[in-house]
Amino acid sequence: MKNTSIVSAMHIQPQQILIPQQVYIGDVFNLRCTFKSSELSSVFNMPAAELKQDFFLDANSYSQESNYTPQNLISIKNIQLVKNKDESFSMDIQLACWQTGNIVLPPYDIMKAVCERLELQTSASIVLDFQPFNIISITGQNNIESLSSPLPPKMIPGTIYTIYFQIIFLFVVLVAVLVSIIKYKTLSFKIKNLMLLIKYRRNRILTIRELSKLPDSQIEDTVVADRIQQIMRKYLEQRFCYPFSKTVSSEIMKAWYEITQNLFSDRKNEAAEKIAMIFVRTDYIRYANSMALEESSFKKDEVRSIVNQLVECIGILESREAE
């Protein structure tokens, strides 16, 4: 607050109202002051401006009988000056008070506050003298001497049954969601297994069909031997998801045990060995002819015998016997 003489200044007592009209201790409220001043009108040419609170005067240092409320019991939040159409002024002071009873604000030098806002130099002072206003207490207003003990919230009759019903409903919904998730996973697993079985069945049928065409085909033995390997390697690759098309015949059994981890039955292992032996035989047919070696061609009905053996081996590999 400014330590300025308030005796030689021009004093104005504005009309003031509280917004809201009833203010309790600690509430933030507005004190609206309305006044007229031709001197201030000649200086202030703005529709509105925010002023600083530094221009409340320290009136206690000039009067022994002053009853202004101490500054530490008042919290000034904002001061807004508005120029009305009729050349009057409205000043809104937003504040909170921390004392009940009559509150009296110290005088406010509105002229110096405006000149400071407009960056003007002045030695004149126009001081607003505020009227006292009352801050009330809730306990005092209702003649309450002590605070009551807290009461439990009142419940509308029948509400407890609604709460129970909602809890049961949520529980049922949660159980239904969990069951649906479990069933969905089970159903998804079954569908994947079904699609896999359909794929295996189609692979088996196409392989047997291609093999069955070879005994009656009028093509060279080297081509037949090559076709046998192509058909069987494709079958094994799709059935066991292993690159048998790139595996040499001597490594077939090694790849087989790598895939099965020696967990398949002896019967299936024997079928795999028989397929590996047929690969070795067809390799011989494929390469012996070019090197003019003996037995470089299939014997009579040997192709049919090989096809029958392979079909039998496929049936064993596709069987659901214990592994």
Residue frames as qw, qx, qy, qz and C-alpha x, y, z in Angstrom:
[[0.000, 0.888, 0.460, 0.000, 0.00, 0.00, 0.00],
 [0.382, 0.569, -0.018, 0.728, 1.19, 3.52, -0.84],
 [0.410, -0.535, -0.418, 0.609, 2.25, 5.78, 2.04],
 [0.154, 0.382, 0.297, 0.862, 0.63, 8.95, 0.56],
 [0.109, 0.181, 0.439, -0.873, -1.22, 11.77, 2.30],
 [0.012, 0.494, 0.822, 0.282, -4.97, 11.44, 2.00],
 [0.071, -0.654, -0.424, 0.623, -5.77, 14.83, 3.51],
 [0.069, 0.533, -0.230, -0.811, -5.00, 17.00, 0.46],
 [0.072, 0.058, 0.866, 0.492, -6.54, 14.59, -2.05],
 [0.548, -0.038, -0.175, -0.817, -10.05, 14.80, -3.61],
 [0.231, -0.013, 0.933, -0.275, -12.26, 12.23, -1.88],
 [0.586, -0.011, -0.416, -0.696, -15.16, 10.38, -3.46],
 [0.432, -0.069, 0.813, -0.383, -17.49, 8.03, -1.63],
 [0.322, 0.077, -0.727, -0.602, -18.80, 5.61, -4.27],
 [0.818, -0.077, 0.134, -0.554, -22.05, 3.71, -4.24],
 [0.145, 0.380, -0.913, -0.033, -21.18, 0.07, -3.62],
 [0.888, -0.089, 0.042, -0.450, -22.90, -3.32, -3.67],
 [0.372, -0.388, 0.843, 0.020, -21.72, -6.84, -2.89],
 [0.806, 0.295, -0.296, -0.418, -22.05, -9.59, -5.49],
 [0.358, -0.552, -0.695, -0.290, -23.45, -11.84, -4.08],
 [0.303, -0.743, 0.012, -0.596, -25.24, -9.94, -1.37],
 [0.788, -0.569, 0.200, -0.123, -24.46, -12.49, 1.35],
 [0.554, 0.590, -0.550, 0.209, -20.76, -13.21, 1.67],
 [0.877, -0.480, -0.022, 0.024, -19.25, -15.78, 4.01],
 [0.334, -0.787, 0.488, 0.178, -15.74, -15.83, 5.38],
 [0.501, -0.246, 0.749, 0.357, -13.27, -17.16, 2.79],
 [0.590, 0.618, 0.518, 0.034, -15.67, -16.63, -0.16],
 [0.302, -0.077, 0.359, 0.880, -14.40, -14.91, -3.30],
 [0.192, 0.783, 0.574, -0.142, -16.81, -12.08, -4.15],
 [0.343, 0.427, 0.234, 0.803, -17.03, -8.77, -6.03],
 [0.122, -0.682, -0.360, 0.624, -17.33, -5.33, -4.49],
 [0.355, 0.538, 0.464, 0.608, -18.81, -3.09, -7.22],
 [0.190, -0.600, -0.233, 0.742, -18.31, 0.65, -6.73],
 [0.336, 0.669, 0.476, 0.461, -20.02, 3.28, -8.92],
 [0.259, -0.704, -0.135, 0.647, -18.95, 6.95, -8.97],
 [0.481, 0.807, 0.212, 0.268, -18.49, 10.00, -11.22],
 [0.460, -0.643, 0.133, 0.598, -15.41, 12.17, -11.71],
 [0.516, 0.854, 0.042, -0.052, -14.91, 14.69, -14.51],
 [0.118, -0.808, 0.562, 0.129, -11.20, 14.90, -13.72],
 [0.563, -0.187, 0.797, 0.111, -10.85, 11.14, -14.15],
 [0.679, 0.582, 0.442, -0.069, -12.99, 11.20, -17.32],
 [0.306, 0.911, -0.224, -0.162, -10.60, 13.67, -18.94],
 [0.158, -0.622, 0.761, 0.095, -7.72, 11.24, -18.39],
 [0.461, -0.015, 0.887, -0.020, -9.30, 7.81, -18.76],
 [0.522, 0.436, -0.240, -0.693, -10.34, 7.28, -22.41],
 [0.195, 0.155, -0.952, -0.177, -10.48, 3.48, -22.47],
 [0.681, -0.311, -0.386, -0.539, -13.64, 1.36, -22.16],
 [0.867, -0.491, -0.015, -0.081, -12.05, -0.79, -19.44],
 [0.394, 0.624, -0.590, 0.329, -8.72, -1.43, -17.76],
 [0.837, -0.369, -0.371, 0.160, -7.23, -3.64, -15.09],
 [0.058, -0.860, 0.287, -0.417, -5.64, -1.69, -12.22],
 [0.534, 0.180, -0.706, 0.428, -3.02, -2.62, -9.67],
 [0.603, -0.681, -0.413, -0.041, -3.80, -3.03, -5.98],
 [0.593, -0.016, -0.273, 0.758, -0.65, -1.11, -5.01],
 [0.018, 0.401, 0.053, 0.914, -2.64, 2.15, -4.78],
 [0.579, -0.683, -0.437, -0.090, -4.59, 1.32, -1.60],
 [0.088, 0.730, -0.323, 0.596, -3.37, 3.98, 0.83],
 [0.545, -0.154, -0.686, 0.457, -1.85, 3.22, 4.21],
 [0.243, -0.726, -0.182, -0.617, -4.39, 5.40, 6.01],
 [0.748, -0.563, -0.321, 0.143, -3.54, 4.08, 9.48],
 [0.613, -0.067, -0.137, 0.775, -0.34, 6.10, 9.49],
 [0.054, 0.339, 0.103, 0.934, -2.33, 9.38, 9.25],
 [0.544, -0.472, -0.104, -0.686, -5.20, 8.78, 11.65],
 [0.062, -0.241, 0.853, -0.458, -5.31, 7.43, 15.18],
 [0.570, 0.142, 0.520, -0.620, -9.03, 6.67, 14.92],
 [0.559, 0.319, -0.549, -0.533, -9.07, 4.77, 11.64],
 [0.708, -0.119, 0.627, -0.303, -10.68, 1.34, 11.71],
 [0.637, 0.493, -0.460, -0.373, -9.55, -0.07, 8.40],
 [0.982, -0.116, 0.137, -0.064, -9.28, -3.84, 8.19],
 [0.406, -0.621, 0.585, 0.329, -5.65, -5.08, 8.30],
 [0.474, 0.558, -0.511, -0.451, -4.18, -5.97, 4.93],
 [0.047, 0.262, -0.964, -0.012, -3.35, -9.54, 5.96],
 [0.397, 0.278, 0.778, -0.400, -7.08, -10.26, 6.45],
 [0.583, 0.673, 0.135, -0.434, -7.97, -9.22, 2.88],
 [0.533, -0.097, 0.674, 0.503, -6.91, -10.95, -0.34],
 [0.416, 0.679, -0.047, -0.603, -7.33, -8.71, -3.40],
 [0.726, 0.146, 0.628, 0.237, -7.63, -10.87, -6.52],
 [0.366, 0.351, 0.507, 0.697, -8.39, -8.35, -9.25],
 [0.068, 0.646, 0.272, -0.710, -9.39, -4.70, -9.80],
 [0.329, 0.368, 0.648, 0.579, -11.27, -3.76, -12.99],
 [0.095, 0.520, 0.183, -0.829, -12.29, -0.20, -13.95],
 [0.296, 0.457, 0.733, 0.407, -15.05, 0.27, -16.56],
 [0.071, 0.214, 0.001, -0.974, -16.16, 3.58, -18.08],
 [0.333, 0.524, 0.768, -0.160, -19.95, 3.69, -18.56],
 [0.290, 0.546, 0.509, 0.599, -21.84, 5.48, -21.33],
 [0.191, -0.921, -0.286, -0.184, -23.06, 8.20, -18.96],
 [0.295, 0.704, -0.382, 0.522, -19.42, 9.11, -18.12],
 [0.666, -0.611, 0.310, -0.296, -19.71, 7.37, -14.75],
 [0.324, 0.477, -0.814, 0.077, -17.30, 4.69, -13.64],
 [0.918, -0.304, -0.006, -0.253, -17.75, 1.19, -12.25],
 [0.169, 0.592, -0.765, 0.188, -14.90, -0.42, -10.38],
 [0.938, -0.198, -0.194, -0.209, -15.13, -4.13, -9.58],
 [0.062, -0.620, 0.734, -0.270, -12.83, -5.38, -6.84],
 [0.893, -0.076, -0.415, -0.155, -12.61, -9.16, -6.62],
 [0.009, 0.552, -0.663, 0.507, -11.47, -10.20, -3.17],
 [0.732, -0.323, -0.600, -0.019, -11.78, -12.62, -0.26],
 [0.240, -0.688, 0.346, -0.591, -11.93, -11.76, 3.44],
 [0.615, 0.004, -0.753, 0.235, -10.68, -13.83, 6.37],
 [0.053, -0.096, -0.608, 0.786, -12.54, -12.06, 9.17],
 [0.097, -0.640, -0.739, -0.187, -16.22, -11.85, 10.00],
 [0.171, -0.727, -0.348, 0.567, -18.07, -8.66, 10.88],
 [0.308, 0.934, 0.080, -0.160, -17.69, -5.22, 9.30],
 [0.717, -0.012, 0.289, 0.634, -14.88, -4.92, 6.78],
 [0.159, 0.952, 0.035, -0.261, -13.56, -1.51, 5.71],
 [0.794, 0.318, 0.131, 0.501, -11.14, -1.30, 2.81],
 [0.366, -0.508, 0.032, 0.779, -8.40, 1.35, 2.97],
 [0.372, 0.802, 0.042, -0.465, -8.82, 4.33, 0.59],
 [0.727, 0.168, 0.501, 0.439, -7.77, 3.77, -3.01],
 [0.001, -0.649, 0.200, 0.734, -6.06, 6.45, -5.16],
 [0.705, 0.487, 0.516, 0.014, -7.93, 5.87, -8.40],
 [0.347, 0.919, -0.125, -0.140, -6.27, 8.78, -10.24],
 [0.143, -0.704, 0.681, 0.139, -2.72, 7.55, -9.66],
 [0.646, 0.001, 0.763, 0.024, -3.71, 3.99, -10.46],
 [0.647, 0.689, 0.324, -0.049, -5.19, 5.08, -13.82],
 [0.210, 0.912, -0.331, -0.119, -2.21, 7.31, -14.67],
 [0.394, -0.485, 0.773, 0.115, 0.15, 4.46, -13.86],
 [0.697, 0.288, 0.657, 0.008, -1.90, 2.19, -16.14],
 [0.541, 0.815, 0.201, 0.043, -1.81, 4.78, -18.95],
 [0.717, -0.020, 0.038, 0.696, 1.86, 5.63, -18.29],
 [0.072, 0.824, 0.146, 0.542, 1.05, 9.29, -17.50],
 [0.389, 0.007, -0.480, 0.787, 2.64, 11.62, -14.93],
 [0.320, -0.717, -0.313, -0.534, 0.35, 13.32, -12.39],
 [0.165, 0.168, -0.629, 0.741, 0.51, 14.88, -8.94],
 [0.567, -0.247, -0.007, -0.786, -3.28, 14.91, -8.49],
 [0.036, -0.008, -0.973, 0.228, -5.04, 12.39, -6.28],
 [0.641, -0.200, -0.177, -0.719, -8.64, 11.18, -6.41],
 [0.004, 0.175, -0.924, 0.339, -9.25, 8.86, -3.49],
 [0.633, -0.301, -0.525, -0.483, -12.17, 6.44, -3.15],
 [0.232, -0.279, 0.698, -0.617, -13.38, 6.06, 0.44],
 [0.452, -0.139, -0.831, -0.294, -15.15, 2.73, 0.80],
 [0.633, -0.417, 0.124, -0.641, -18.13, 2.04, 3.01],
 [0.286, -0.288, 0.885, -0.226, -18.03, -0.87, 5.43],
 [0.750, 0.036, -0.443, -0.490, -19.60, -4.19, 4.38],
 [0.674, -0.397, 0.498, -0.374, -20.42, -7.25, 6.43],
 [0.472, 0.278, -0.829, -0.112, -18.88, -10.73, 6.23],
 [0.769, -0.334, 0.171, -0.518, -21.01, -13.36, 7.94],
 [0.049, -0.328, 0.939, -0.094, -20.28, -16.76, 9.43],
 [0.570, -0.149, -0.693, -0.415, -22.34, -19.86, 8.73],
 [0.454, -0.269, -0.774, 0.350, -22.23, -21.01, 12.34],
 [0.041, -0.201, -0.357, 0.911, -22.97, -17.55, 13.68],
 [0.378, -0.040, -0.344, -0.859, -25.89, -17.02, 11.28],
 [0.689, -0.225, -0.600, -0.340, -27.57, -20.26, 12.41],
 [0.524, -0.642, 0.330, -0.452, -26.66, -19.89, 16.11],
 [0.961, 0.015, -0.259, 0.090, -24.48, -22.98, 15.96],
 [0.379, -0.845, 0.374, -0.058, -21.87, -23.15, 18.67],
 [0.409, -0.417, 0.789, 0.192, -20.19, -26.40, 17.58],
 [0.461, 0.310, -0.632, -0.540, -20.09, -28.49, 14.45],
 [0.886, -0.072, 0.236, -0.393, -22.32, -31.56, 14.35],
 [0.491, -0.278, 0.798, 0.211, -20.86, -35.00, 13.86],
 [0.286, 0.265, -0.623, -0.678, -21.04, -36.17, 10.25],
 [0.739, 0.157, 0.458, -0.468, -24.18, -38.06, 9.25],
 [0.423, -0.001, 0.825, 0.376, -24.23, -40.98, 6.85],
 [0.236, 0.088, -0.436, -0.864, -25.82, -40.27, 3.47],
 [0.622, 0.197, 0.491, -0.578, -29.53, -40.87, 3.33],
 [0.078, -0.055, 0.898, 0.429, -30.64, -43.68, 1.08],
 [0.576, 0.044, -0.186, -0.795, -33.87, -43.66, -0.87],
 [0.701, -0.058, 0.633, -0.323, -36.11, -46.61, 0.11],
 [0.878, 0.396, 0.256, -0.083, -35.62, -49.52, -2.29],
 [0.316, 0.842, -0.429, -0.078, -32.22, -48.28, -3.45],
 [0.412, -0.498, 0.762, -0.028, -30.37, -51.13, -1.73],
 [0.781, 0.233, 0.577, -0.050, -32.21, -53.68, -3.88],
 [0.577, 0.813, -0.045, -0.060, -31.26, -51.75, -7.01],
 [0.031, -0.781, 0.624, 0.003, -27.61, -51.81, -5.96],
 [0.618, -0.198, 0.759, -0.054, -27.76, -55.55, -5.28],
 [0.770, 0.518, 0.362, -0.088, -29.40, -56.13, -8.65],
 [0.399, 0.871, -0.284, -0.049, -26.72, -54.10, -10.45],
 [0.274, -0.611, 0.743, -0.009, -23.95, -56.04, -8.68],
 [0.711, 0.078, 0.697, -0.055, -25.53, -59.37, -9.65],
 [0.666, 0.722, 0.154, -0.111, -26.09, -58.15, -13.21],
 [0.178, 0.849, -0.494, -0.054, -22.47, -57.05, -13.56],
 [0.471, -0.386, 0.793, -0.027, -21.30, -60.39, -12.18],
 [0.762, 0.347, 0.541, -0.081, -23.47, -62.30, -14.68],
 [0.523, 0.842, -0.096, -0.086, -22.20, -60.13, -17.55],
 [0.091, -0.747, 0.658, 0.033, -18.59, -60.70, -16.46],
 [0.623, -0.119, 0.773, -0.028, -19.11, -64.48, -16.30],
 [0.728, 0.585, 0.344, -0.104, -20.80, -64.43, -19.71],
 [0.329, 0.878, -0.334, -0.093, -17.89, -62.49, -21.23],
 [0.290, -0.562, 0.774, 0.014, -15.32, -64.89, -19.75],
 [0.710, 0.153, 0.683, -0.072, -17.27, -67.93, -20.99],
 [0.630, 0.758, 0.104, -0.133, -17.56, -66.36, -24.45],
 [0.112, 0.822, -0.551, -0.094, -13.81, -65.73, -24.58],
 [0.464, -0.316, 0.828, -0.013, -13.04, -69.31, -23.54],
 [0.723, 0.397, 0.556, -0.099, -15.52, -70.72, -26.04],
 [0.475, 0.852, -0.133, -0.175, -14.18, -68.46, -28.77],
 [0.075, -0.681, 0.722, 0.097, -10.63, -69.68, -28.16],
 [0.576, -0.039, 0.815, -0.053, -11.81, -73.30, -28.14],
 [0.673, 0.625, 0.361, -0.160, -13.86, -72.78, -31.30],
 [0.293, 0.867, -0.357, -0.187, -10.99, -70.98, -33.00],
 [0.289, -0.482, 0.824, 0.072, -8.66, -73.86, -32.12],
 [0.652, 0.225, 0.719, -0.084, -11.13, -76.41, -33.51],
 [0.576, 0.786, 0.102, -0.202, -11.59, -74.44, -36.73],
 [0.096, 0.786, -0.587, -0.168, -7.82, -74.20, -37.23],
 [0.442, -0.233, 0.866, 0.014, -7.48, -77.94, -36.65],
 [0.682, 0.481, 0.526, -0.165, -10.31, -78.63, -39.10],
 [0.446, 0.854, -0.173, -0.205, -8.70, -76.45, -41.77],
 [0.123, -0.633, 0.757, 0.108, -5.39, -78.21, -41.18],
 [0.588, 0.041, 0.806, -0.060, -7.01, -81.65, -41.55],
 [0.646, 0.690, 0.263, -0.194, -8.68, -80.54, -44.79],
 [0.228, 0.839, -0.459, -0.181, -5.31, -79.36, -46.08],
 [0.325, -0.399, 0.856, 0.038, -3.65, -82.68, -45.17],
 [0.672, 0.302, 0.661, -0.143, -6.46, -84.68, -46.77],
 [0.559, 0.803, 0.007, -0.206, -6.28, -82.67, -50.00],
 [0.028, 0.743, -0.655, -0.135, -2.48, -83.08, -50.07],
 [0.495, -0.164, 0.853, -0.027, -2.81, -86.86, -49.62],
 [0.687, 0.516, 0.480, -0.177, -5.47, -87.24, -52.33],
 [0.441, 0.853, -0.205, -0.189, -3.55, -85.18, -54.89],
 [0.152, -0.624, 0.760, 0.096, -0.31, -87.08, -54.15],
 [0.587, 0.045, 0.807, -0.045, -1.90, -90.50, -54.58],
 [0.636, 0.689, 0.275, -0.211, -3.62, -89.33, -57.76],
 [0.277, 0.839, -0.432, -0.180, -0.34, -88.10, -59.27],
 [0.306, -0.433, 0.847, 0.039, 1.51, -91.31, -58.26],
 [0.688, 0.249, 0.657, -0.179, -1.22, -93.50, -59.76],
 [0.599, 0.758, -0.029, -0.255, -0.62, -92.01, -63.22],
 [0.058, -0.740, 0.638, 0.206, 3.03, -93.08, -63.36],
 [0.590, -0.126, 0.793, 0.087, 2.83, -96.92, -63.90],
 [0.609, 0.538, 0.576, 0.086, 0.87, -96.51, -67.14],
 [0.159, 0.908, -0.121, -0.368, 2.73, -93.48, -68.43],
 [0.859, 0.371, 0.157, 0.316, 4.77, -93.87, -71.62],
 [0.070, 0.951, -0.269, 0.138, 7.77, -91.83, -70.52],
 [0.587, 0.434, -0.602, 0.322, 11.42, -92.61, -69.91],
 [0.732, -0.409, -0.494, 0.231, 12.46, -94.19, -66.63],
 [0.405, 0.005, -0.262, 0.876, 14.65, -91.22, -65.67],
 [0.245, -0.358, -0.144, -0.889, 11.63, -88.92, -66.02],
 [0.709, -0.459, -0.473, -0.250, 9.48, -91.35, -63.98],
 [0.667, -0.235, -0.449, 0.546, 12.13, -91.47, -61.25],
 [0.163, 0.148, -0.112, 0.969, 12.32, -87.69, -61.23],
 [0.448, -0.428, -0.308, -0.722, 8.51, -87.38, -61.03],
 [0.724, -0.405, -0.552, 0.080, 8.34, -89.82, -58.10],
 [0.493, -0.173, -0.363, 0.772, 10.76, -87.69, -56.12],
 [0.058, -0.252, -0.092, -0.962, 9.05, -84.42, -57.05],
 [0.573, -0.466, -0.447, -0.506, 5.62, -85.73, -56.02],
 [0.734, -0.409, -0.493, 0.226, 6.80, -87.27, -52.73],
 [0.412, -0.031, -0.261, 0.873, 9.02, -84.34, -51.73],
 [0.224, -0.354, -0.172, -0.891, 6.13, -81.94, -52.29],
 [0.686, -0.473, -0.488, -0.260, 3.85, -84.19, -50.22],
 [0.685, -0.297, -0.439, 0.500, 6.33, -84.42, -47.31],
 [0.242, 0.150, -0.108, 0.953, 7.05, -80.69, -47.43],
 [0.390, -0.417, -0.214, -0.792, 3.38, -79.71, -47.15],
 [0.759, -0.415, -0.486, -0.125, 2.59, -82.42, -44.59],
 [0.738, -0.427, -0.286, 0.436, 5.47, -81.73, -42.16],
 [0.004, 0.999, 0.003, 0.044, 6.39, -78.08, -43.01],
 [0.588, -0.553, 0.430, 0.405, 10.02, -78.92, -43.74],
 [0.405, 0.728, -0.340, -0.436, 11.99, -78.13, -46.94],
 [0.793, -0.068, 0.596, 0.104, 12.23, -81.74, -48.21],
 [0.688, 0.712, 0.128, 0.052, 12.47, -80.45, -51.80],
 [0.237, 0.860, -0.412, 0.188, 15.96, -79.17, -50.92],
 [0.618, -0.521, 0.574, -0.131, 17.04, -82.17, -48.82],
 [0.379, 0.429, -0.783, -0.242, 19.31, -84.77, -50.45],
 [0.843, -0.139, -0.425, -0.300, 18.17, -88.38, -50.26],
 [0.627, 0.072, -0.641, 0.437, 20.92, -89.36, -47.83],
 [0.035, 0.118, -0.457, 0.881, 19.67, -86.72, -45.35],
 [0.511, -0.371, -0.450, -0.632, 15.98, -87.67, -45.49],
 [0.697, -0.415, -0.576, 0.098, 16.00, -89.79, -42.30],
 [0.397, -0.100, -0.355, 0.840, 18.09, -87.21, -40.44],
 [0.207, -0.211, -0.114, -0.948, 15.50, -84.56, -41.33],
 [0.617, -0.384, -0.581, -0.368, 12.71, -86.97, -40.33],
 [0.632, -0.380, -0.554, 0.387, 14.06, -87.50, -36.82],
 [0.202, 0.023, -0.166, 0.965, 14.75, -83.78, -36.48],
 [0.385, -0.313, -0.291, -0.818, 11.09, -83.08, -37.17],
 [0.746, -0.379, -0.461, -0.295, 9.56, -85.86, -35.08],
 [0.222, -0.646, 0.566, -0.462, 12.14, -85.82, -32.28],
 [0.302, 0.129, -0.944, 0.041, 11.84, -89.65, -32.39],
 [0.385, 0.041, 0.569, -0.726, 8.35, -89.40, -30.88],
 [0.717, 0.199, -0.282, -0.606, 6.50, -91.18, -33.72],
 [0.903, -0.130, 0.366, -0.184, 5.64, -94.88, -33.64],
 [0.456, -0.330, 0.734, 0.381, 7.98, -97.52, -35.07],
 [0.557, 0.493, 0.654, 0.137, 5.51, -98.16, -37.85],
 [0.275, 0.952, 0.104, -0.086, 5.67, -94.54, -39.01],
 [0.260, -0.754, 0.517, 0.310, 9.46, -94.51, -38.70],
 [0.572, -0.012, 0.765, 0.296, 9.62, -97.64, -40.87],
 [0.484, 0.750, 0.446, 0.053, 7.36, -95.97, -43.48],
 [0.050, 0.959, -0.192, -0.203, 9.70, -92.98, -43.56],
 [0.438, -0.480, 0.689, 0.320, 12.71, -95.28, -44.00],
 [0.609, 0.343, 0.686, 0.202, 10.97, -97.02, -46.90],
 [0.340, 0.923, 0.175, -0.047, 10.35, -93.63, -48.59],
 [0.183, -0.837, 0.445, 0.261, 14.04, -92.74, -48.10],
 [0.567, -0.157, 0.754, 0.292, 15.08, -96.05, -49.69],
 [0.550, 0.646, 0.516, 0.119, 12.82, -95.37, -52.68],
 [0.115, 0.971, -0.112, -0.175, 14.50, -91.95, -53.03],
 [0.377, -0.577, 0.653, 0.314, 17.88, -93.68, -53.14],
 [0.602, 0.217, 0.737, 0.220, 16.60, -96.13, -55.78],
 [0.423, 0.842, 0.334, 0.028, 15.12, -93.37, -57.97],
 [0.109, -0.889, 0.339, 0.287, 18.33, -91.35, -57.61],
 [0.519, -0.261, 0.737, 0.345, 20.20, -94.33, -59.01],
 [0.542, 0.548, 0.613, 0.175, 17.80, -94.56, -61.99],
 [0.184, 0.966, 0.100, -0.154, 18.15, -90.83, -62.63],
 [0.061, -0.864, 0.457, 0.205, 21.94, -90.79, -62.73],
 [0.646, -0.205, 0.708, 0.199, 22.98, -94.37, -63.68],
 [0.681, 0.606, 0.406, 0.063, 21.50, -94.06, -67.18],
 [0.268, 0.948, -0.171, -0.020, 23.74, -91.11, -68.01],
 [0.220, -0.699, 0.680, 0.037, 26.79, -93.03, -66.79],
 [0.718, 0.278, -0.571, -0.285, 25.85, -96.29, -68.61],
 [0.205, -0.324, 0.841, -0.381, 25.70, -98.31, -65.41],
 [0.253, -0.175, -0.936, -0.174, 23.92, -101.62, -64.96],
 [0.160, -0.603, -0.759, 0.184, 20.30, -101.66, -63.87],
 [0.097, -0.124, -0.004, 0.988, 19.92, -98.10, -65.06],
 [0.443, -0.188, -0.369, -0.795, 16.23, -98.64, -65.75],
 [0.620, -0.178, 0.469, -0.603, 13.26, -99.92, -63.78],
 [0.112, -0.015, 0.987, 0.112, 12.48, -103.63, -63.84],
 [0.316, -0.333, -0.680, -0.572, 9.16, -104.89, -65.08],
 [0.503, -0.677, -0.471, -0.258, 6.32, -103.64, -62.85],
 [0.520, -0.154, -0.426, 0.724, 8.86, -102.04, -60.52],
 [0.067, -0.247, -0.015, -0.967, 7.25, -98.60, -60.94],
 [0.611, -0.447, -0.405, -0.513, 3.84, -100.04, -59.99],
 [0.732, -0.320, -0.517, 0.306, 5.39, -101.72, -56.94],
 [0.329, 0.030, -0.263, 0.906, 7.08, -98.46, -55.89],
 [0.302, -0.357, -0.179, -0.866, 3.82, -96.53, -56.28],
 [0.719, -0.438, -0.489, -0.227, 1.93, -99.13, -54.19],
 [0.639, -0.211, -0.462, 0.578, 4.59, -98.93, -51.48],
 [0.123, 0.147, -0.114, 0.975, 4.45, -95.15, -51.43],
 [0.493, -0.429, -0.324, -0.684, 0.64, -95.13, -51.21],
 [0.757, -0.397, -0.511, 0.095, 0.88, -97.56, -48.30],
 [0.494, -0.077, -0.339, 0.797, 3.49, -95.39, -46.59],
 [0.135, -0.323, -0.081, -0.933, 1.30, -92.29, -47.05],
 [0.658, -0.471, -0.436, -0.393, -1.59, -94.14, -45.41],
 [0.712, -0.309, -0.468, 0.423, 0.61, -95.04, -42.43],
 [0.304, 0.064, -0.176, 0.934, 1.90, -91.46, -42.06],
 [0.313, -0.336, -0.185, -0.869, -1.64, -90.09, -42.22],
 [0.607, -0.400, -0.683, -0.070, -3.02, -92.60, -39.72],
 [0.330, -0.721, 0.160, -0.588, -4.04, -91.46, -36.23],
 [0.861, -0.211, -0.427, 0.176, -2.38, -94.26, -34.38],
 [0.538, -0.827, 0.029, 0.160, -0.57, -93.47, -31.13],
 [0.530, 0.737, -0.286, 0.306, 2.72, -91.77, -31.72]]
